[in-house]
């Protein structure tokens, strides 16, 4: 785990990194919305579980956490979920039914502690209204992007992420050529099907999310991107299906990278 930081008014980033051999580091972020009825978006990697929980509980008392949004079931988004549900008795999970089913292969979540949502769903939590969307790129069928209408923040799950040589907190701190090179790599690698996709159909979720005019874009695998730069990421995403398929000889196997990262040393 790395030190927490803020991405907006009372939006706390809980950051880590996943080394990708020969390419750099993939940011791995979860987000705590602490005001009102606090919401956690994703729960980090298993390898970071203890550090993740220490960081989270330094920001909020477990009894105050009310909602946990799981954007999808991959391990780098669910690493501390079981422990969180034990420690935070009032917290409920918001996720897609497909993700819930896949999570249930590892552990069960009591029915009264989960609410399922789909692309197109809207949920009011205190003074926040969240809408749920299918992001343009994804590697799990249950993946959801989340838009917070109260402050204009788009939580885009894996989509719009990047791989970079050195992780920074803000898009403005990165070399743009490096960012967009890593962007092209990651968004094709997690979604190799983009090379087969009908471009017009692929662009529908891109245009849907762009029409929300996000004030900031927070990917689970990228830096904070603020309003002026957000349209450039939509433009870059629109090009993904026109790019060559990610070469099998240079394939980015995120599951293998996670396995290697979690392997004990010594």
C-alpha positions as CSV (number, residue, x, y, z in Angstrom):
1,X,0.0,0.0,0.0
2,X,1.0,3.6,-0.6
3,X,0.0,6.7,1.4
4,X,-3.7,7.7,1.0
5,X,-4.5,11.0,-0.6
6,X,-7.5,13.0,-1.7
7,X,-8.9,13.2,-5.2
8,X,-11.7,15.7,-4.5
9,X,-13.7,17.0,-1.6
10,X,-13.8,14.2,0.9
11,X,-12.8,11.6,-1.7
12,X,-10.0,9.5,-0.3
13,X,-7.8,7.3,-2.5
14,X,-6.4,4.1,-1.1
15,X,-3.6,3.4,-3.6
16,X,-1.4,0.4,-4.3
17,X,0.5,-0.9,-7.3
18,X,0.8,-4.1,-9.2
19,X,4.1,-4.6,-11.0
20,X,3.7,-5.7,-14.6
21,X,7.0,-7.3,-15.9
22,X,8.7,-5.3,-18.7
23,X,6.0,-2.7,-18.7
24,X,6.0,-0.8,-15.3
25,X,3.4,-0.5,-12.6
26,X,-0.4,-0.7,-12.8
27,X,-2.1,1.5,-10.2
28,X,-4.6,-0.3,-8.0
29,X,-7.0,2.1,-6.3
30,X,-10.0,1.9,-4.0
31,X,-11.9,5.0,-3.0
32,X,-13.6,6.2,0.2
33,X,-16.4,8.7,0.0
34,X,-16.4,9.7,3.6
35,X,-19.1,12.4,3.9
36,X,-22.8,11.7,4.4
37,X,-23.4,7.9,4.5
38,X,-19.8,6.7,3.8
39,X,-19.3,4.6,0.7
40,X,-16.2,2.5,-0.2
41,X,-15.6,1.8,-3.9
42,X,-13.7,-1.5,-4.2
43,X,-11.5,-3.2,-1.5
44,X,-8.0,-3.6,-2.8
45,X,-5.8,-6.7,-3.4
46,X,-5.5,-9.7,-1.2
47,X,-1.7,-9.1,-0.9
48,X,-2.4,-5.7,0.6
49,X,-5.3,-6.8,2.9
50,X,-3.8,-5.8,6.2
51,X,-2.3,-2.6,5.0
52,X,-5.5,-1.7,3.2
53,X,-7.6,-2.2,6.3
54,X,-5.1,-0.2,8.4
55,X,-5.3,2.7,5.9
56,X,-9.1,2.5,5.7
57,X,-9.7,2.4,9.5
58,X,-7.3,5.4,9.9
59,X,-9.9,7.4,7.8
60,X,-13.2,6.0,9.2
61,X,-14.5,4.0,12.1
62,X,-15.8,0.6,10.9
63,X,-19.2,1.2,12.4
64,X,-19.7,4.3,10.3
65,X,-19.1,2.6,6.9
66,X,-22.5,2.1,5.3
67,X,-21.9,0.9,1.7
68,X,-19.3,-1.0,-0.2
69,X,-19.6,-0.8,-4.0
70,X,-17.8,-3.7,-5.7
71,X,-17.3,-2.7,-9.4
72,X,-16.6,-6.4,-10.3
73,X,-15.4,-9.6,-8.8
74,X,-11.6,-9.6,-9.7
75,X,-9.3,-10.2,-6.7
76,X,-7.8,-6.7,-7.0
77,X,-11.2,-5.3,-6.2
78,X,-12.4,-7.7,-3.6
79,X,-9.2,-8.4,-1.6
80,X,-10.5,-7.2,1.8
81,X,-14.2,-7.6,1.2
82,X,-14.8,-10.6,3.6
83,X,-12.9,-8.9,6.4
84,X,-14.7,-5.6,5.8
85,X,-18.1,-7.2,6.2
86,X,-16.9,-8.7,9.5
87,X,-15.5,-5.5,10.8
88,X,-18.2,-3.1,9.5
89,X,-21.6,-4.5,10.7
90,X,-23.7,-1.8,9.1
91,X,-22.1,-2.0,5.7
92,X,-24.0,-3.4,2.7
93,X,-22.6,-4.4,-0.7
94,X,-23.7,-2.8,-4.0
95,X,-22.7,-5.0,-6.9
96,X,-24.0,-6.7,-10.0
97,X,-25.6,-10.2,-9.7
98,X,-23.0,-11.8,-11.9
99,X,-20.2,-10.4,-9.7
100,X,-22.1,-11.6,-6.6
101,X,-22.4,-15.1,-8.0
102,X,-18.7,-15.2,-8.8
103,X,-17.7,-13.8,-5.3
104,X,-19.9,-16.5,-3.8
105,X,-17.5,-19.1,-5.2
106,X,-15.1,-18.0,-2.4
107,X,-17.3,-16.8,0.4
108,X,-21.0,-16.0,1.0
109,X,-22.5,-12.6,1.6
110,X,-25.7,-12.7,3.7
111,X,-28.7,-11.8,1.5
112,X,-29.7,-8.9,3.8
113,X,-26.3,-7.3,3.3
114,X,-26.3,-7.0,-0.5
115,X,-28.2,-5.0,-3.1
116,X,-27.8,-5.9,-6.7
117,X,-27.7,-3.3,-9.5
118,X,-27.4,-3.3,-13.3
119,X,-26.3,-0.9,-15.9
120,X,-29.1,1.7,-15.9
121,X,-29.8,1.4,-12.2
122,X,-29.9,4.5,-10.0
123,X,-29.6,4.4,-6.2
124,X,-30.0,7.2,-3.7
125,X,-27.7,7.1,-0.6
126,X,-28.4,10.0,1.6
127,X,-27.8,13.2,-0.5
128,X,-25.9,11.2,-3.2
129,X,-27.4,9.7,-6.3
130,X,-25.4,7.0,-8.0
131,X,-26.0,5.7,-11.5
132,X,-24.5,2.5,-12.8
133,X,-23.1,2.0,-16.3
134,X,-21.3,-0.5,-18.4
135,X,-17.8,0.9,-19.0
136,X,-16.2,0.6,-22.4
137,X,-13.5,-1.9,-21.5
138,X,-13.8,-4.7,-19.0
139,X,-12.6,-8.2,-18.2
140,X,-15.5,-9.4,-16.1
141,X,-19.1,-9.6,-17.3
142,X,-20.4,-8.0,-14.1
143,X,-18.3,-4.9,-14.3
144,X,-20.0,-1.6,-13.4
145,X,-18.8,2.0,-13.7
146,X,-20.4,4.4,-11.1
147,X,-21.3,8.0,-11.6
148,X,-21.9,10.2,-8.5
149,X,-24.3,12.9,-9.6
150,X,-23.7,14.9,-6.4
151,X,-20.2,15.9,-7.4
152,X,-19.7,14.7,-11.0
153,X,-17.2,11.9,-10.2
154,X,-17.0,8.9,-12.5
155,X,-15.6,5.7,-11.0
156,X,-14.7,3.8,-14.1
157,X,-13.5,0.5,-12.6
158,X,-10.7,-1.0,-14.8
159,X,-11.6,1.1,-17.8
160,X,-9.5,4.2,-18.6
161,X,-6.5,2.8,-16.6
162,X,-2.9,2.7,-17.6
163,X,0.5,1.1,-16.9
164,X,3.4,3.6,-16.2
165,X,7.0,3.5,-15.1
166,X,6.3,5.6,-12.0
167,X,2.8,6.1,-10.5
168,X,1.6,9.6,-9.7
169,X,-1.5,10.9,-8.0
170,X,-2.6,13.2,-10.8
171,X,-2.8,12.9,-14.6
172,X,-1.1,16.4,-14.8
173,X,2.0,15.0,-13.1
174,X,2.6,12.3,-15.8
175,X,4.3,12.4,-19.1
176,X,1.3,12.3,-21.4
177,X,3.0,10.1,-24.1
178,X,3.8,7.5,-21.4
179,X,0.3,7.7,-19.9
180,X,-1.4,7.2,-23.3
181,X,1.0,4.4,-24.3
182,X,0.1,2.6,-21.1
183,X,-3.6,3.4,-21.6
184,X,-3.6,1.7,-25.0
185,X,-1.8,-1.3,-23.5
186,X,-4.0,-1.8,-20.5
187,X,-7.4,-1.2,-22.1
188,X,-6.6,-3.7,-24.9
189,X,-5.1,-6.2,-22.6
190,X,-8.0,-6.4,-20.2
191,X,-10.4,-6.5,-23.1
192,X,-8.8,-8.3,-26.1
193,X,-12.3,-8.6,-27.6
194,X,-12.0,-5.0,-28.6
195,X,-10.2,-6.1,-31.7
196,X,-13.3,-8.0,-32.7
197,X,-15.9,-5.4,-31.6
198,X,-18.2,-3.4,-33.9
199,X,-16.8,0.1,-33.5
200,X,-20.2,1.8,-33.6
201,X,-21.5,-0.5,-30.7
202,X,-18.2,0.0,-28.8
203,X,-18.7,3.8,-28.9
204,X,-22.1,3.7,-27.3
205,X,-20.9,3.4,-23.7
206,X,-18.0,5.9,-24.5
207,X,-20.6,8.5,-25.6
208,X,-22.9,7.6,-22.8
209,X,-20.3,8.3,-20.2
210,X,-18.9,11.4,-22.0
211,X,-22.4,12.8,-22.0
212,X,-22.4,12.8,-18.2
213,X,-19.6,15.5,-18.4
214,X,-17.6,14.1,-15.4
215,X,-15.8,16.7,-13.3
216,X,-13.2,14.0,-12.5
217,X,-12.5,10.5,-13.7
218,X,-11.2,8.0,-11.2
219,X,-10.1,4.7,-12.6
220,X,-9.1,1.8,-10.3
221,X,-6.0,1.7,-12.4
222,X,-5.1,5.3,-13.1
223,X,-4.3,8.7,-11.6
224,X,-6.9,11.3,-10.8
225,X,-8.1,12.9,-14.1
226,X,-9.7,16.3,-13.7
227,X,-12.4,18.0,-15.8
228,X,-10.2,19.7,-18.5
229,X,-8.4,16.4,-19.3
230,X,-11.3,14.0,-19.1
231,X,-12.4,14.5,-22.7
232,X,-9.0,13.4,-23.9
233,X,-9.4,10.0,-22.2
234,X,-12.7,9.6,-24.0
235,X,-11.1,10.4,-27.3
236,X,-8.3,7.9,-26.5
237,X,-10.9,5.2,-25.6
238,X,-12.8,5.7,-28.8
239,X,-9.6,4.7,-30.7
240,X,-9.2,1.4,-28.9
241,X,-11.1,-0.9,-31.3
242,X,-9.3,0.5,-34.3
243,X,-5.9,-0.4,-32.8
244,X,-4.2,-3.7,-33.6
245,X,-4.9,-6.6,-31.2
246,X,-2.5,-6.9,-28.3
247,X,0.1,-9.3,-29.6
248,X,0.0,-12.8,-28.0
249,X,3.8,-12.8,-27.7
250,X,3.5,-9.6,-25.5
251,X,0.3,-10.5,-23.8
252,X,-0.4,-8.8,-20.5
253,X,-1.7,-11.6,-18.2
254,X,-3.0,-9.7,-15.2
255,X,-4.0,-12.9,-13.4
256,X,-0.5,-14.3,-13.7
257,X,0.9,-11.0,-12.5
258,X,-1.4,-11.1,-9.4
259,X,-0.3,-14.7,-8.7
260,X,3.4,-13.7,-8.9
261,X,2.8,-10.6,-6.7
262,X,1.1,-12.7,-4.1
263,X,3.7,-15.5,-4.1
264,X,5.6,-15.7,-0.8
265,X,9.3,-14.8,-1.0
266,X,12.3,-16.1,0.9
